[in-house]
Amino acid sequence: SLRDLWLIGAARGDVPYLIYEDDVITYARAHEMVCSLARWLDAHGVRKGDRVAIGMRNYPEWAIAYWAIQSIGAISVSLNAWWIADELKYALSDSGTSVVIVDGERLERLSDELLREVGVRHAIVVRGAGRHGVTTWDEATADRTATLPDVAIAPDDDATILYTSGTTGFPKGAVGSNRNHITNVWNGLFRAALNAALADPSTPRVGVKRQPKALWTFPFFHIAGVTGVSVAPATGGALVTQYKWDPADAMRLIEKHGVTQISGVPAVIRSMLEHPDYHNHDLSSLATISQGGSPVPPDSIARIQNDFAGKVSPTNGYGLTETSSAVVGNAGKAYFGKKDSVGQPMIGTDIRIVDEQGNDLPTGAIGEVWIQSPMNVRGYWNKAEATEKSFTNGWFHSGDAGYVDEDGFLFVVDRIKDMVIRGGENIYCAEVEAAVFEHESVADCAVFGVPHPALMEEVAEKRPARGLLREVAHVP
């Protein structure tokens, strides 16, 4: 269970676990707070299977709250930190959350009336001003002598609800089990061991003489963020986070703390590699640069290979909320050989490429990617019809278009709904974007379809005037 996993980490004592900016929390101190918060939740009526929501930035308290919830067999509900009041209200109501643990920014969006209306009984505020009836984090974690309540947790017990970023209507809550998340951790460890075994001998080895330290830029409410929180206790690693992404500060943290891995979406990694102060920092501690969440421009792989003289392993992966993170991975020599591929399936994962009727397609043919894995969630919370549409006999319908080559490598070419049909021909936006990315003057791009009187659809891209960068949206 996830409780068992946390206890493995807690036994590491004074080894650093969470590094936020420059504050360091050891496994021992984190465990004190986990036990104290777990007892507080238990004393306030939270039982196995109850839902407790977390909504905040990537603060250390997010991880501590997560482990406290898992340690008593409750279900953590991850709230998107970008959501406004109506979206938060929907998720709290849909999940039947009884307790919320939020930072000051999120608390401002949750009025007392809203919390009462959705049935939330208690609220805890982190790093922010409280109000009448709201418990502060310090109050909830004050008991340093607390121990974990005795709870029996089975592998297939529900552990998490993470909301998908659906293209229509409100998001759906994907229900992950303890087994899903534990399998994700072990797959990650096996993949890392395999990559190390196949790596160039000059590649720095992490975990033998130095502690793995990962700068995690994925938000913790995202499945990739939960992965970072979960993997560290298994490896004895430390998780480094920031208030918000800042490439200059990220390089400072890498240099100061000897960070061995940075993980993020391609745009984040690119902003660091292209920062004007990039060559003024010692980033030699890095052994891995992991990208995911969106297509990785092939030129970034060459950049990593050249800048780090082959001593850093770039990695990529493919997964969804419904698959509890990456079920396909690409790294090391294989990645350099197939830069456009997201890799091969993890242990226990099977991939099918099917047509619109669910029939298997031959090698190299493009169709929908279906996934069968012990990491697949059991379905969507309180949405039987949506679950039935997305899962067939254990196979999850990803909604992504892709193909598998003769070596078993998966190539994801687009979201099926984003595909442009021009005069009867399928055009995959991701492939066009990858080609545009090759131009040295392009920092980022998005390709989409627009109506056309004769062809039905035509490829288009939004292009600002020369030299103009325009902020079209800002989310705090």
N, C-alpha and C positions, 0 to 999 in steps of 0.2 A: 504494500500500500504506500501511498504518498507519506503517510505518517512514519512508516518504517524508513523511507528514504530520508526524511528530515532527521530522524534520530541518528542515522549514519553521519550526517553532516554535523549535528550537534556534538558528537563525540570528538570532533576535531579541536575543540577547546579554543585556545587563544589564536588560532589561525584566522586571518582576515576573511570575512565573507562578503560584506557590503562596503563599498567605497563610494560615497556620494560626494562629488566634488573632491574635497580633501579630508572629509570625515571618514573614519574607519570604524566599522562595527565587526567584532570578532564573532565566530560561531558561538562561543560561550555566552556572550552578551545577547546575541540574537535569540538564543534558546531561552534565556531568562524572560525576555519579552514575549516570545511565543507561548511559553507556559503561563505567564501572567494573563495574557489576552485570552488564551484558551479557557482559563478558569473564569475570567470575567464573562465570556460568552456563555459558558455553562451555567453560571450563577444567574444570568439573565434569560434563562429559558431556551437557549439554542441547543437543539438536539440533533442527533444523526439524521441527515437528509434535509434539514432546514437550510434555507438559503440566506447567505450573508454576502452583501455586495461590497465591492471595493472600487472606489473611484478617485484617482489622484494621478499626479505626475509620477515619474519613475523614482519616487522617494524610497529609501530603505524600508519605510513602514509598509509599503505595498507588499514586499516579500514576506515580512514578518506577519502581517495580517493573513496572507495566503497560507502560510504554514500553520498558523493557529487554527484557521478554519479546517484545513485538511486533517489536523491532528485530533479533532473531535468528531470527524466523520460528517461534517456539514458540507454544503456545496457552495463553492465560491462563485459569485456572479461578477464577471468583469464588466465594468462600466467604461465605455469609451470616454476619454477625458475631453473630447471635443464636443460631446453632446450638449445641447441646450436643455432647458427645463422639460419641455414636452417629450423629448427623447429619453431623458432620464426617467421621467414618470412612466413611460411605456415599459421600459425594461424592468423597473421595480415592480410594477403591477403584473406584468406578464410572468415574471419569475416567482412572484409571491415572496419577495424578500422581507425578512423580519428585522434585520439589522443592517445599517449602512456604515461603512468606514470610509470617510472621504476627507480630502484636504479642504482648506478654507475656500479655495476657488469654487469647488463643486458645491460646498455647503451653501454658498450664496445663491445658487440656482435651485436649491431645495428648500422651499418654504415649509414652515410647520404644517400649514394646511395641506400642501402636496404630500408630505410624508404621512399625515393622518389618512388622507384619502386613499393611498395605495396600501395601507396597512403596515407600514414600517413602525415598529415599536420602540426602537432605540437607534440613536445615531452617535457615532464617535468622530471627532474632528482631529485631523492631523495638520500640524504646521499652519494653524490659522486661528482666528478669533472664534471662540465658542459663543453660545447663546444659551438662554435658559432652557433646560431640558436636554442639552447636548453634552455628552461626556467628552472630556479632553483625552488625548492619547496618553498623556502622562498619568491621568487617573486610571485609565483602563489597564496600564502596564506597570502599576506601582509596586505590585507584590513580587519581590525578587526571590522569594522562597517558594513560590508556587510550583507545583508539578502538574503534568498533564493528566486530565481525567482518564479513567480506564474506559476505552471504547474499542469494540471489535469491528474492524473494517475489512471487508472482503475485496478481492481484486476487481470484481465487476460492480461494486457500489459506485453510484454517481459521485463525481468529484467536482466538476466544473460546469458552468454554463458560460459560453463565450458567444457573443452575438455576431452574426455574419453581417457583412456590409452588402446587403441585398440590393439588387438593382431596381426592385419595385417594392413599394410599401415599406413597412417597418421591418427591421432585421429579424432574423430567426435565431433563437437560442440553441446552439449546438451543445448537446449534453455529453461531456466526456467522462469516462470512468477512470478509476485508479489504474486499471490495466492499460488503458490507452496511453496515459502519461508516463507510466513506468516503462512501457515498451519504447516510447519515444526516447527516453533517456538512454536505455541500453543500446538501442540502434545507433544513437549518436556516439556512444563510447566505442562501439564496434567499428563504426565508420572511421573514427579518429585513429584507432589502432591500425586499421587497414591502410589508411593514408600514410601513416608514419612508416609502416613496413615497406611501402612502395616508394617512399620519398627519396630524393637525392640525399646521399650521406651527409652533405654539407648543411642540410636543413636543420635548424635548431630543434632540439628535443625538449618538449615541455613536460613537466610533471615528474621528472627524475630528480633534477637538482634545483628546480625553481617551481614556484607555485603557478598554476595556470591563472591568468587574470584576463577577463574578457570585458572590453568596453562595449556595453550592450546599448545600442541606440534604438532598437525596436521598442515601442511602447509596451509596457507590461500587460495592458489589456488585450494585446494582440497575441495570437497563439505562439508566434515566434518569441514574444517577450516572456511568456510563461515557460517556454523551453529554457531560456537563459536562467530564470529563477530556479528551475528544477535540476538542471545539469550540474551546477556548481557544487551542491552538497555531495553529489556522487563522485566528483573528481577531487574534492578538497579545494576547489578553485574559488576565486574572488570575482565578484560582479561589480563593475565600475559603471556608474551612471552620472548623468548631468541633469541640470534643471531643464535645459532644452539643448538641442543640437547646436554646437558651436565648433566648427572645425579647428580653429586656432586653439581653443581650450582643450579640445580632444587630443591634439598633438602634445600639448603640455602635460595632460594626464598620462598619456602613453609613456612619455619620457620620464616623468616623475615616478610613476608606480611600476614601471617595467611591464606594461600591458603586453600580453602575448597574443591576443586575438581581438579584432574589432569586427563587429557584426552589424549589418544595416542594409537598407535598401540601396540600390546602385547609385541613386542621386546623392545620398549621404557620403558614400565612399568616394565618389567622383569629386565632391566639393572639397574633401580633404586632400586628395591627390593633386588638385589643381589650385590649392590655396597658395597665395604669394609667399607665405612663410614656410611652405612645405619642406624645402631643403635646409631650413635653419634649425630643424629639430632632429634629435637622435631617435629614430624609430626602429632601431636595430633589435629591440626586444620582441617585435612582432614576428610571429611564426605563421599566423593564419589571418587572412582577410576573407570574411564570409559574407556573401551577398545573397539576397533573396527578396521576395515580395513583389518584384516586377522584373521584366526582362533585363538581362545584364548585357550592356553593349560589348561586343567582342573586343573592341580596342582597349577596354579597361583591363582585360586579362593580360594583354601584351604589355600594358603600362606597368602592371604589378610585377610581371616577370622581369622587365628591364630595370625598373627602379630598385628592386630588391635583389638583383643578381640571382634570381632563382631560389633564394633562401626563404621566401614566404610562399606558403601554399594558398592559392586562391580556391575558394570553394563556392559552390552554388547548390541550390536544392529546389525541390518542388513539393509543395503540399498546400493544404487548405485548412481552414478552421475545422472542417468536418473530418479531416484525417489527422488531427492532433499534431500538426506541424509536418515537417518534411518526410515524405515516404519515398522520395527519389533523391539521389545525391550525385554530385560530380565534383571531383577534386584531383589534385596532383597531375601526374602525367596524362591521365585520361582527359582531364579538363583542357589541357593545352592542345590535345589532339582533336577534341570535339567541343570547341568553345561555344557553339550555338546550342548545345544540348544541356538539359538539366540533369542528365546522368542516368544511372541505372537504379532499379528498385532496391529498397532496403530489404533486409532479411524478413521473410514472411509476407512481403507485399507482392501482389500480382497486378499487372497492368493489362488492360484490354483496350483496343482501338475499335470502335463500333460505328456503324452507320445509324441513320435516323430510326431504323427499326430494331436496333440493338444487336445486329448481326456483326460478327467479327470481320475485320478488314485485313487484307494481306499486309505483309511487311512493306513499309514505305508509304502506304496509303494514309491520307489524312482523314480523321474522324474524331468522334468525341472520346476523350480519355475517361475510362472507367477504372476504379481502384477498389481492390479488395485487400484489406490489411487488418491486423489486430489493433491498429491505431484508429480505425474508423469509429466515429461516435455512434451511439445507438440510435440517434435521430434528433429531432428538434423538440424542444420543450413545449408541451401542450399543442403540438401541431402535427397530428397524425397524418393528415392529407398531404402536407408538404413533405413529411418523411417518406411516405409511400412513393411520391413522385421522384424523389432524389435517390432512393435506395432500392435496388432490385436483387433479392437473394444475396445480400451481403455486399453487393457491388455499389459503390457510390458514383453517381453521375457527376463528373466534375464541372461540366459546362464549358470545358476548355477543348479547343481543337488541337490535335497533335498527331504525331506518328512515331513509330518505333523503327529504328534502322536494323540492319542485318546483325549488328553487334549487341542488340538489346538496349540501346540508348534511346531515351525518350526526348523528343523535340516538341516543345509546346509553341504553337504558332500564333494563337490568338484566343480570346474569348469568343465562343461561337456567336454570341449576340453582337459582338463588335465587328464581325466579318462583313466586308463590303462585297456585294454581289454586283459586279459591273458587266452589263451585257451578258449575263449568264455565267460569268467567270468569277470564281471565288478569289478574293484578294484579302490577305491576312495583314491587318494593320501592323502587328508586331514585326513582321518581316520588313515592311516598308520603313518602319521606324529604325530598325537596326541598320538599314542601308543609309538612311539620312544621318544617323549618328556618326558614320564614318567620316563625314566632312569635318575638318578641323575647326570651322567657325560655329558649329552647332554645340550648344551646351545642353539642351534638352529639347524634346519634340514630342508631339502627339499627333497621330494620324487618325482620321475618322471619315465616315462616308456622308455625302450630302446628296440630296435628290438631283436627278438628271432627267430631262424630258425624254431622251431617247434611250439612254443606257440604264435607266431606273436609278442607279447610284453611281457616284464618281468619288474617287479618292480626293480628300482635301486635307490641308494642314493649316493651322492657325499660325500666321507669321507676322510678328510685329515689325515696325519700321526698323531700318538698319540701326544697330547699336541700342535699340530700346529694349529694356527689360521692364515689364509692367507687372505689378502685384495685383492679381485679380481677386484674391481672397486672402484673408488673414485670420488665423485661428489661434488664440492665445494658448 
